[in-house]
Amino acid sequence: MKDPHPHPDARHWSAPPHSRLLGLLRLFATHPDPTWRALTPPG
């Protein structure tokens, strides 16, 4: 690594934003465990 120090305005994750959103939707679309289900609104 040429420059191992992080840059303040640089992204620190590898997944693009739409991929992270789709992953979150996939989590709630499948049957999540009760811990995650408690975060969703009732209904």
Contacts in CASP RR format, 6 or more apart in sequence:
PFRMAT RR
TARGET T0000
AUTHOR 0000-0000-0000
METHOD contacts of the structure
MODEL  1
MKDPHPHPDARHWSAPPHSRLLGLLRLFATHPDPTWRALTPPG
6 12 0 8 1.000
13 20 0 8 1.000
27 36 0 8 1.000
28 36 0 8 1.000
28 40 0 8 1.000
END
